Amino acid sequence: MKRILFLLVFAFLLQSCARVGSPIGGAKDSLAPKFLSSNIDSSRVNVPRDIKQLRIDFDEYITLKDINKNLNISPPIKNITRIVPSNIANKFILIQWKDTLQANTTYNFNFGNSIADNNEANILRYYNFAFSTGDKLDDLYVSGDVRDALSIKKASENKFVVGLYQVKDTINYKQKPYYITKVDDDGYFELNYLAAGKYKIIAFEDENGNSIYDPGKEKVGFQKDPVVVEKSVSGLNLKLYPSKKPVKYLEMKEAPGGVLMTFEGKPDEVTVKPLNEKIKEYKITHAPKSDSVRIWFDAVKSDVGQTTNENLKFGYNAAVGKKDSLYNASLFYRYNAKNAMDINSDNGGAMLTPKEDFKILSNYYVDKINTDKWIFRVAGDSLNT
């Protein structure tokens, strides 16, 4: 009897040990990290302006993905000195800076989708942390949609951002917007924790991740009228178009009939004025949105560059800055006698069909034509007209 009882107990213990040791698995972690606390008081108001860091604690180990590209701080805080974690997972985020914060201002730290747990990479989506150096948190928002005007396909991953600039006498688009946020993959954007005011809104494709619009390199969309934020605004629609390259003077060089001036970009309008006393009679030709300008003058009649290189100076304005302001450009000009005037027919030959206009091409500017000595002959006939 004792032997039987001993065998039953031994078998039970053996079965129990087997169950403990077997790899039965468990439920997969599908929860994003949870906020626990911060070094800033839970009310998040009346935060001292001389505070130099933000620490946010979570309930598990986290990693930060492309934090330098994904983190947007509005208004911008300059001189960020440290962001933790960098390469090693941690249970907190630490951001340190040198700047003194503005008075009575709500700061929003928008982490986008950069925060994820270390085990399963569950993302804490669109996480924001806001606090105020004043006695209240600004709580207005602006939202809407952004679309690429020239694309019918939705991008699998876009780099679009939307920013607000405070409307002042001048707006410096070479600086980061006062408020900025990323556009999600469905084209939706939302700017949160805004103060009441009047803003200029801009959307652009932030290719290099610097949060600043780079003209000529990135797609851009504006709204003509400012956005007046007295209460929250929703339903805005912005379309992005390829941006124009900024107009920039490149060079001048001798060309048949005068001088050729070229630009980077395509100016709508160009004004040019010779600054040399010798050139008194001249013509300027420029087709709208063309990158080149022709300055026509008679070098022989003006006695310019006939025996040696001559420094010619010009004032120009290519629709940049004030229109009454002229920028200086110059070249060492030497007349090339080989650049003779060349005239050709633009009708594909010497023969004209009935009622067809006679067209000519010239490599020089033609402002007057004397037809007194022209001769026209009817084909197959000796009749001259």
Secondary structure, 3 states (H helix, E strand, C coil): CHHHHHHHHHHHHHHHHHHHHCCCCCCCCCCCCCEEEECCCCCCCCCCCCCCEEEEEEEEEEEECCHHHHCEEECCCCCEEEEECCCCCEEEEEEEECCCCCCCCEEEEECCCCEEECCCCCECCCCEEEEECCCCCCCEEEEEEEEECCCCCCCCCCCEEEEEEECCCCCCCCCCCCEEEECCCCCEEEEEEECCEEEEEEEEECCCCCCCCCCCCCCEEECCCCEEECCCEEEEEEEEECCCCCCEEEEEEEECCEEEEEEECCCCCCEEEECCCCCCCCEEECCCCCCEEEEECCHHHHCCCCCCCEEEEEEEECCCCCCCCCEEEEEEECCCCCCCCCEEECCCCCCCCCCCCCCEEECCCCCCCCCCCCCCECCCCCCEC
